[in-house]
C-alpha cells in the first residue's frame, strides 16, 4: 500500500505492508509563497512534481507490487485548473491564508453564521475553502467557464494520477463551507452564498472506495487503484484507530488538530469547535458516516519553522527538544503563536503573534521552550472545550506528527491535560490512515477491526498528580492569549 501525504510544507510518499508496518518513505519540501502579509500560496504544479519525485524514489526501493494508493492532504487549500489542459489557473491558496477575513466578517455581520454552522458544521473563517474560491473568481481574476475545475489538493492529485477523474471524498468536501454534512451533498445555499458554480466542483464519494486507476507515464505502473482519500486530520484519526465515540487524537504538524470521534449522529454546533466528517465508509452501497468534533490550531510546528527561518535562533528543528529541556522553565515568557490568527476555540482572525514576559535574562532557550509549551497550552484549550461540549473528558490522548518525538512536549502535555498521552508506534498515522482506507476498499484488510489490531503504542506519558503548577501556568497562558486578540484592529 502506498500513501501520498500532501502536507502543507512538503509531500511524503509512504509504503506499508499488511501489518501496517512501514516499508519506506520519500519526502520533498516545496516552496511557500507569501505575496502579502497574511497571504500564503503554493504552486500546485510544484506539489505534483514533488509527488512524482517521491513516488519514483520510494518505488525504486520496493520489491513488492502496489495493491492500491491512498491520498491524504492539507484539506482547505484550494486549486483551480483548466479541465482541457490540467494547468492551474492561479497559485493554490493555502489554508493558513487570511486574505478573505473581511469577507467572512461581512457574511457573519449579515446574519449568515447560523445557516453556515447548521449546514456545514464550520464557522465563517478564511481558513476554509469557500471564501478562497470566491476570491479567486473575483479579485483573483480567474474566469468562470465550463472548463473550470475547483478542488482541494486531493482532487488535484487524483486528476493528475488518473488522467482526468474529478472527484473528492466527504472529509475534504466537509472542509469547504460548501458541503451539507447531514445530507452529504454539495449545498445549493452555500454555493450561492459564496458565488461558487456547482458545475466546477468534484463528485463526492466515500473515503474508502475505488476513485480511479493510475494513468500512463508515471513512476508507478498504470492501472493501480486509487482507493482511499481523507483529509490529513481525519486520516490520522483513522490511523490512530479511534473508532469508538470519545476517543481522541492530536497531530502535531504545521498546525495541531485535535479530533474526537462523536459517532454516527451529526451533533449540533458547539461554540469554539468544528463539527466535521471523520470518514465515510461504503457498506454495500449504503454510506456510513462517522462524525468528529475538531479543534483546529493554526500554528504549532510552523512556529518552530519561524524560529529557524524567521528569527534564525535555531539551525534545525531537531534542536528544539534539547533546548527546551535545557532549562527548568521559560522565566515567565509566554509565546502565543497567532501568526495566522487564532483557531479553536477562539476563532479570531485578527489575533497576532505575541511574546510576553521578556526580560534581559531571556535567551533563545526560553523562546524555544515557550514555543513548545504553546503547543501544549493550545491543545488544552481545545480538549477543555471538547470536554465541556461532550459532557465527558477524554480518557487519554493519542498523538502523532513530527513534534510528537519530543518526550518533553508529551510529558508537559500530559501534565496540562491531567490524562495520559500515548504516542503511536508509527508516527506517520496520517499517511497510515489513508493507506488503511485504500486497503479496505481493495480487500487488503476486511474491517476497521484489523486497523485496531495493528495499532501499537510507542510510549505513554502519565500526568503529574499535583495540578497546582500546570493550572497556574495555563492561567498565565490565557492572560497572554487575551493580549494577542483583535490586534490588527488597533492602530
C-alpha positions in Angstrom: 0.0 0.0 0.0 1.3 3.5 -0.9 0.0 6.6 0.8 0.7 10.1 -0.8 0.7 12.5 2.1 0.5 16.0 0.5 1.1 18.2 3.5 1.5 22.0 4.0 5.2 22.2 3.6 6.1 19.0 1.7 5.0 15.7 0.2 5.7 12.3 1.7 5.1 9.1 -0.2 4.9 6.2 2.3 4.6 2.4 1.9 3.2 -0.1 4.4 2.6 -3.8 4.4 -0.4 -5.8 5.5 0.6 -5.5 9.2 0.7 -1.7 8.9 4.5 -1.7 9.2 6.4 1.0 7.3 8.3 -0.3 4.3 9.9 3.1 3.3 9.2 6.7 2.5 10.4 9.6 0.5 10.0 13.3 1.2 10.3 16.6 -0.6 9.6 20.1 0.5 8.1 22.7 -1.8 8.1 26.4 -1.9 6.0 28.6 0.4 4.9 31.9 -1.2 4.0 35.0 0.9 2.9 37.7 -1.6 1.5 40.0 1.1 1.2 39.9 4.9 -1.3 37.2 5.8 -1.3 35.6 2.3 0.1 32.1 1.8 0.2 30.4 -1.6 1.6 27.2 -3.2 2.4 26.2 -6.7 0.1 23.2 -7.4 2.3 22.1 -10.3 5.3 22.1 -7.9 3.3 19.9 -5.5 2.6 17.5 -8.3 6.3 17.3 -9.2 7.1 16.6 -5.6 4.5 13.7 -5.7 6.2 12.3 -8.9 9.7 12.7 -7.3 8.8 10.9 -4.1 6.9 8.1 -5.8 9.9 7.5 -8.1 12.3 7.4 -5.1 10.0 5.2 -3.0 9.1 2.7 -5.6 12.8 2.2 -6.6 13.3 0.7 -3.1 10.3 -1.6 -3.1 10.3 -5.2 -4.2 6.5 -5.9 -3.9 3.6 -5.0 -6.2 1.5 -2.0 -5.3 -2.0 -3.0 -4.2 -3.5 0.4 -4.1 -2.8 4.1 -3.4 -4.3 6.3 -0.7 -4.2 10.1 -0.6 -4.2 12.4 2.3 -3.9 16.2 2.1 -3.7 19.5 3.7 -7.5 19.9 3.3 -8.7 23.5 2.9 -6.1 24.6 0.4 -7.7 25.3 -2.9 -6.7 24.8 -6.6 -8.4 26.0 -9.8 -7.3 24.4 -13.0 -8.4 24.0 -16.6 -10.1 20.7 -17.4 -8.8 20.8 -21.0 -5.1 21.2 -20.2 -4.8 20.2 -16.5 -2.9 23.5 -15.9 -3.6 25.6 -12.8 -5.2 29.0 -13.4 -3.8 30.5 -10.2 -1.5 29.6 -7.4 -3.2 27.5 -4.8 -4.4 29.5 -1.8 -3.3 27.8 1.4 -5.5 27.0 4.5 -3.3 29.4 6.5 -4.2 32.4 4.2 -6.1 35.2 5.8 -6.9 37.4 2.8 -10.7 36.8 3.0 -11.0 37.7 6.7 -13.0 40.9 5.9 -15.4 38.9 3.6 -16.1 36.3 6.3 -16.7 39.1 8.9 -19.1 40.7 6.4 -21.0 37.5 6.0 -21.3 37.0 9.7 -22.5 40.6 10.3 -25.1 40.0 7.6 -26.5 37.2 9.7 -25.3 34.1 7.8 -23.4 32.3 10.6 -26.3 30.2 11.9 -27.1 28.8 8.5 -23.4 28.1 7.8 -22.9 26.3 11.2 -26.1 24.2 10.9 -25.3 23.2 7.3 -21.6 22.7 7.3 -20.6 22.4 10.9 -18.0 25.1 10.4 -17.6 28.8 11.1 -17.2 31.8 8.9 -13.4 32.0 8.8 -10.9 32.4 6.0 -9.3 29.1 7.0 -12.0 27.2 5.0 -12.2 26.9 1.2 -15.4 28.7 0.3 -14.3 32.3 0.6 -11.0 31.4 -1.1 -12.9 30.0 -4.2 -15.0 33.2 -4.3 -11.9 35.4 -4.1 -10.2 33.6 -7.0 -13.3 34.3 -9.2 -13.5 37.9 -8.2 -10.3 39.7 -7.1 -8.2 36.8 -8.3 -9.5 37.4 -11.9 -9.9 33.7 -12.7 -12.5 33.3 -15.5 -15.5 31.1 -14.5 -16.4 29.0 -17.6 -17.3 25.4 -18.4 -13.7 24.3 -18.4 -13.0 25.4 -14.8 -12.3 22.7 -12.1 -12.3 23.5 -8.4 -10.7 21.2 -5.9 -8.8 20.7 -2.7 -5.3 19.2 -3.1 -6.7 15.6 -3.1 -8.9 16.4 -6.1 -5.9 17.9 -7.9 -3.7 14.8 -7.3 -6.5 12.4 -8.3 -7.0 14.3 -11.5 -3.2 14.1 -12.3 -2.8 10.4 -11.2 -5.8 9.2 -13.2 -5.6 11.4 -16.2 -8.8 13.4 -15.5 -11.1 12.0 -12.8 -12.6 15.0 -10.9 -13.5 13.6 -7.5 -13.1 14.2 -3.8 -14.2 12.4 -0.6 -16.6 13.5 2.1 -13.9 14.5 4.6 -12.3 17.1 2.3 -15.7 18.2 1.0 -16.7 18.9 4.6 -14.0 21.5 4.9 -15.0 23.7 2.0 -18.0 25.6 3.6 -20.0 24.3 0.6 -21.0 20.8 1.8 -24.1 19.8 3.7 -22.7 17.4 6.3 -26.0 15.9 7.3 -27.4 15.3 3.8 -23.9 14.5 2.4 -24.1 16.6 -0.8 -23.0 20.0 -2.1 -25.3 22.7 -0.7 -27.1 24.9 -3.2 -27.4 27.6 -0.5 -23.7 27.6 0.4 -22.6 27.7 -3.2 -25.0 30.6 -3.8 -23.7 32.4 -0.7 -20.1 32.2 -1.9 -20.9 32.6 -5.6 -19.3 29.2 -6.5 -20.6 27.4 -9.6 -21.5 23.9 -8.6 -20.6 22.6 -12.0 -16.9 23.2 -11.2 -17.0 21.1 -8.1 -15.8 17.5 -7.9 -18.0 14.5 -7.4 -18.1 13.5 -3.7 -17.6 9.8 -2.8 -17.0 7.9 0.5 -13.4 8.0 1.9 -12.8 4.3 1.0 -13.6 3.1 -2.5 -12.1 3.0 -5.9 -11.9 6.5 -7.3 -10.0 5.6 -10.4 -6.7 3.9 -11.6 -3.4 5.4 -12.5 -2.7 6.6 -16.0 0.5 6.0 -18.0 3.8 7.9 -17.9 4.0 7.9 -14.1 6.8 6.4 -12.0 4.4 3.7 -10.9 2.6 1.2 -13.1 -0.6 2.2 -14.9 -3.8 0.6 -13.6 -3.1 0.8 -9.9 -6.3 1.6 -8.0 -6.6 5.0 -6.2 -8.9 3.8 -3.5 -8.6 5.9 -0.3 -8.9 9.7 0.3 -9.1 11.6 3.6 -8.1 15.0 4.8 -4.9 14.7 6.9 -6.5 15.0 10.3 -9.3 12.6 9.6 -6.8 10.2 8.2 -4.8 10.4 11.4 -7.9 9.8 13.5 -8.5 6.6 11.4 -4.8 5.6 11.5 -4.9 6.0 15.3 -7.8 3.5 15.4 -10.0 6.0 17.2 -13.2 4.1 16.2 -15.2 4.5 19.5 -17.0 7.6 20.4 -15.0 9.6 22.9 -11.6 8.5 21.6 -9.4 11.5 20.6 -6.1 12.2 18.9 -3.8 15.2 18.3 -1.5 15.6 15.4 1.4 18.0 16.0 2.2 19.2 12.4 2.4 22.6 10.8 -0.6 23.3 12.9 -2.2 21.0 15.5 -5.5 19.4 15.2 -7.4 17.6 17.9 -10.2 15.3 16.8 -12.7 13.4 18.9 -14.9 10.7 17.5 -18.5 11.5 18.3 -20.3 8.6 16.5 -22.6 8.3 13.5 -25.1 11.0 14.5 -24.2 14.6 13.5 -24.1 16.7 16.6 -25.4 20.2 16.9 -22.9 23.0 16.5 -20.8 23.8 19.6 -19.2 27.2 20.4 -15.5 27.1 19.7 -15.3 23.8 18.0 -16.0 22.5 14.5 -18.2 19.6 13.6 -16.7 17.6 10.7 -17.0 14.4 8.8 -14.4 11.9 10.3 -14.8 9.4 7.4 -17.4 7.7 5.3 -17.3 4.0 4.5 -19.3 2.3 1.8 -21.3 -0.6 3.2 -22.6 -2.3 0.1 -23.8 1.0 -1.4 -25.0 2.4 2.0 -22.8 5.3 3.2 -21.8 5.0 6.8 -20.5 8.3 8.1 -18.7 8.9 11.4 -18.5 12.5 12.7 -16.0 14.3 14.9 -15.5 17.4 16.9 -12.4 19.2 15.8 -10.2 21.8 17.3 -8.1 23.5 14.7 -4.9 25.1 15.9 -3.3 27.0 13.1 0.3 27.3 14.2 2.5 24.8 16.2 5.2 23.2 14.1 5.1 26.3 11.8 6.2 28.3 14.9 9.4 26.2 15.1 9.9 26.8 11.4 9.6 30.5 12.2 12.3 30.2 14.9 14.5 28.6 12.3 13.8 30.7 9.2 12.5 33.9 10.6 14.3 34.6 13.8 17.2 32.2 12.9 17.7 31.3 16.5 17.9 27.6 15.7 19.5 25.9 12.7 17.4 22.7 12.7 14.1 21.7 14.2 15.8 18.8 16.0 17.4 21.3 18.3 14.0 22.2 19.8 13.6 19.4 22.3 17.1 19.5 23.8 17.0 23.4 24.1 13.5 23.3 25.7 14.8 20.7 28.3 18.0 22.6 29.0 16.2 25.0 31.3 13.6 24.5 34.1 11.1 27.0 32.8 10.7 29.9 30.5 11.4 32.6 33.1 7.9 33.9 32.7 8.0 34.1 28.9 4.8 33.1 27.1 4.5 32.9 23.3 1.1 33.0 21.7 1.9 31.8 18.1 -1.1 33.6 16.4 0.9 34.0 13.3 -2.2 33.2 11.2 -4.8 34.3 13.7 -6.2 32.0 16.3 -8.3 29.0 15.6 -10.2 26.9 18.1 -11.7 27.7 20.5 -11.2 31.5 19.9 -11.7 31.8 16.1 -10.1 35.3 16.0 -8.7 36.1 12.5 -7.4 39.4 13.9 -5.2 38.0 16.6 -1.5 38.2 16.0 1.6 36.5 17.4 2.6 37.8 20.9 5.6 37.2 23.0 5.2 38.5 26.5 7.2 38.4 29.7 10.6 39.1 28.1 13.4 40.4 30.4 17.1 40.9 29.9 17.6 37.3 31.1 15.6 36.0 28.2 17.6 33.9 25.7 17.0 31.6 22.9 16.3 28.6 25.2 13.5 30.5 26.8 11.9 31.4 23.5 12.2 27.8 22.2 10.7 26.4 25.4 7.9 28.9 25.3 7.2 27.8 21.7 7.0 24.1 22.7 4.8 24.9 25.7 2.4 26.9 23.5 1.7 23.6 21.6 0.5 22.0 24.8 -1.5 25.1 26.0 -3.3 25.4 22.7 -4.2 21.7 22.8 -5.5 22.0 26.4 -7.7 25.0 25.2 -9.3 22.6 22.7 -9.6 19.5 24.9 -11.2 21.5 27.6 -13.8 22.8 25.1 -14.4 19.2 23.9 -14.9 18.0 27.5 -17.5 20.8 28.0 -19.3 20.0 24.8 -19.4 16.2 25.2 -20.1 16.2 28.9 -17.2 13.7 29.3 -13.5 14.3 29.3 -11.1 12.3 27.2 -9.6 9.2 28.8 -6.3 9.6 27.0 -4.9 11.5 24.0 -3.3 9.6 21.2 -0.6 11.7 19.5 1.4 11.7 16.3 3.1 14.1 13.9 6.6 15.5 13.8 6.8 17.1 17.2 5.5 14.0 18.9 9.1 12.7 19.0 9.7 15.2 21.8 9.3 13.4 25.1 9.4 16.8 26.9 6.4 18.1 24.9 4.4 15.0 25.6 5.1 14.9 29.3 4.2 18.6 29.5 1.1 17.9 27.6 0.0 15.1 29.9 0.6 17.4 32.9 -1.5 20.1 31.3 -4.4 17.8 30.5 -4.3 15.6 33.5 -4.7 12.4 31.4 -2.2 10.0 29.8 -0.7 11.0 26.4 0.1 8.0 24.2 2.4 8.2 21.3 1.7 5.9 18.3 4.5 3.4 17.4 4.0 4.6 13.8 4.4 8.4 13.9 3.1 8.9 10.4 -0.5 8.0 11.2 -1.8 10.5 8.7 -0.3 8.5 5.8 -1.2 5.3 7.6 -4.8 6.2 7.8 -5.2 6.9 4.0 -3.3 3.6 3.3 -5.8 1.7 5.5 -8.8 3.4 3.7 -7.4 2.3 0.4 -6.6 -1.2 1.6 -10.1 -1.6 3.0 -11.5 -0.8 -0.4 -9.3 -3.3 -2.2 -9.7 -6.2 0.3 -6.2 -5.9 1.9 -8.0 -5.5 5.2 -11.5 -6.7 6.0 -12.7 -4.1 8.5 -11.6 -1.3 10.9 -11.0 -4.0 13.5 -7.9 -5.0 11.5 -6.6 -1.5 12.0 -7.2 -1.7 15.7 -5.3 -4.9 15.8 -2.3 -3.4 14.0 -2.2 -0.2 16.2 0.5 -0.1 18.9 1.9 2.4 21.3 5.5 3.7 21.4 5.3 5.4 24.7 2.8 6.6 27.4 3.2 9.7 29.4 1.5 9.9 32.8 0.5 13.2 34.3 1.8 14.6 37.5 -0.6 14.3 40.4 0.0 17.9 41.6 -2.2 20.2 39.5 -1.1 23.5 41.1 1.7 24.4 38.7 0.1 23.2 35.5 -3.0 25.2 36.3 -1.1 28.3 37.2 0.9 28.1 34.0 -2.2 27.6 32.0 -3.9 30.7 33.6 -0.9 32.8 32.6 -1.2 31.4 29.1 -4.8 32.5 28.9 -3.9 36.0 30.1 -1.3 36.2 27.2 -3.9 35.0 24.7 -6.2 37.9 25.7 -3.4 40.3 24.9 -2.9 38.8 21.4 -6.6 39.1 20.4 -8.1 41.6 18.0 -4.6 43.1 17.5 -5.0 44.0 13.8 -7.9 46.3 14.7 -5.7 48.5 16.8 -3.5 51.1 15.1 
